[in-house]
Amino acid sequence: MENQKEERRDQEIVYSRSVKAGKRIYYLDVRKARNEDLYLCITESKRRQAEGDEAPSFEKHKVFLYKEDFAHFTEGLQDVIAYVQNQLGEIEERKEWVPENQEMPEGEAVAGDEDAPKKKGLFGIFNK
């Protein structure tokens, strides 16, 4: 148990971003390893409300992505996103998405405002 606490302290979070998506939150944490190397920890947290329980619980899944794999991961992610878009056509974004710690600027798109400019979601960064 002591080793787990020590290991967590060694994996310091140096940058973090969260993406809220419906009942899920994705945490993108850049962590520093003991050897001063940086890597990405992606955590999916999904809210679960069991019947009869007053407090919700959260189911979490983690993926660790190391810098030497970034290019291959990005290429694979772009490929599968392109495949889904090709199969389904244009995919509508969640309208309530606002990056963490940012307020919706006046005049930006809000639910039902079809004339306002569209904001890029998380996967918009992978489109070229």
Contacts in CASP RR format, 6 or more apart in sequence:
PFRMAT RR
TARGET T0000
AUTHOR 0000-0000-0000
METHOD contacts of the structure
MODEL  1
MENQKEERRDQEIVYSRSVKAGKRIYYLDVRKARNEDLYLCITESKRRQA
EGDEAPSFEKHKVFLYKEDFAHFTEGLQDVIAYVQNQLGEIEERKEWVPE
NQEMPEGEAVAGDEDAPKKKGLFGIFNK
10 33 0 8 1.000
10 34 0 8 1.000
11 31 0 8 1.000
11 32 0 8 1.000
11 33 0 8 1.000
11 41 0 8 1.000
12 31 0 8 1.000
12 32 0 8 1.000
13 29 0 8 1.000
13 30 0 8 1.000
13 31 0 8 1.000
14 30 0 8 1.000
14 31 0 8 1.000
14 32 0 8 1.000
14 38 0 8 1.000
15 29 0 8 1.000
15 30 0 8 1.000
16 27 0 8 1.000
16 28 0 8 1.000
16 29 0 8 1.000
16 30 0 8 1.000
17 27 0 8 1.000
17 28 0 8 1.000
17 99 0 8 1.000
17 100 0 8 1.000
18 25 0 8 1.000
18 26 0 8 1.000
18 27 0 8 1.000
18 28 0 8 1.000
18 100 0 8 1.000
19 25 0 8 1.000
19 26 0 8 1.000
19 28 0 8 1.000
19 97 0 8 1.000
19 99 0 8 1.000
19 100 0 8 1.000
19 122 0 8 1.000
20 97 0 8 1.000
20 100 0 8 1.000
21 94 0 8 1.000
21 97 0 8 1.000
22 94 0 8 1.000
22 96 0 8 1.000
23 46 0 8 1.000
23 47 0 8 1.000
24 44 0 8 1.000
24 45 0 8 1.000
24 46 0 8 1.000
24 47 0 8 1.000
25 44 0 8 1.000
25 45 0 8 1.000
26 42 0 8 1.000
26 43 0 8 1.000
26 44 0 8 1.000
26 45 0 8 1.000
26 122 0 8 1.000
27 41 0 8 1.000
27 42 0 8 1.000
27 43 0 8 1.000
27 45 0 8 1.000
28 40 0 8 1.000
28 41 0 8 1.000
28 42 0 8 1.000
29 40 0 8 1.000
29 41 0 8 1.000
29 42 0 8 1.000
29 43 0 8 1.000
30 38 0 8 1.000
30 39 0 8 1.000
30 40 0 8 1.000
30 41 0 8 1.000
31 38 0 8 1.000
31 39 0 8 1.000
31 40 0 8 1.000
31 41 0 8 1.000
32 38 0 8 1.000
33 39 0 8 1.000
37 67 0 8 1.000
38 67 0 8 1.000
39 64 0 8 1.000
39 65 0 8 1.000
39 66 0 8 1.000
39 67 0 8 1.000
40 64 0 8 1.000
40 65 0 8 1.000
40 66 0 8 1.000
40 70 0 8 1.000
41 62 0 8 1.000
41 63 0 8 1.000
41 64 0 8 1.000
41 65 0 8 1.000
42 62 0 8 1.000
42 63 0 8 1.000
42 64 0 8 1.000
42 65 0 8 1.000
43 60 0 8 1.000
43 61 0 8 1.000
43 62 0 8 1.000
43 63 0 8 1.000
44 60 0 8 1.000
44 61 0 8 1.000
44 62 0 8 1.000
45 58 0 8 1.000
45 59 0 8 1.000
45 60 0 8 1.000
46 58 0 8 1.000
46 59 0 8 1.000
46 60 0 8 1.000
47 56 0 8 1.000
47 57 0 8 1.000
47 58 0 8 1.000
48 56 0 8 1.000
48 57 0 8 1.000
48 58 0 8 1.000
48 59 0 8 1.000
49 56 0 8 1.000
49 57 0 8 1.000
50 57 0 8 1.000
65 73 0 8 1.000
74 126 0 8 1.000
77 126 0 8 1.000
78 126 0 8 1.000
81 123 0 8 1.000
81 126 0 8 1.000
84 91 0 8 1.000
85 91 0 8 1.000
93 118 0 8 1.000
93 119 0 8 1.000
93 121 0 8 1.000
95 109 0 8 1.000
95 110 0 8 1.000
95 111 0 8 1.000
95 112 0 8 1.000
96 111 0 8 1.000
97 119 0 8 1.000
97 121 0 8 1.000
98 104 0 8 1.000
104 110 0 8 1.000
107 116 0 8 1.000
108 116 0 8 1.000
108 117 0 8 1.000
108 119 0 8 1.000
109 116 0 8 1.000
109 117 0 8 1.000
109 118 0 8 1.000
109 119 0 8 1.000
110 116 0 8 1.000
120 127 0 8 1.000
END
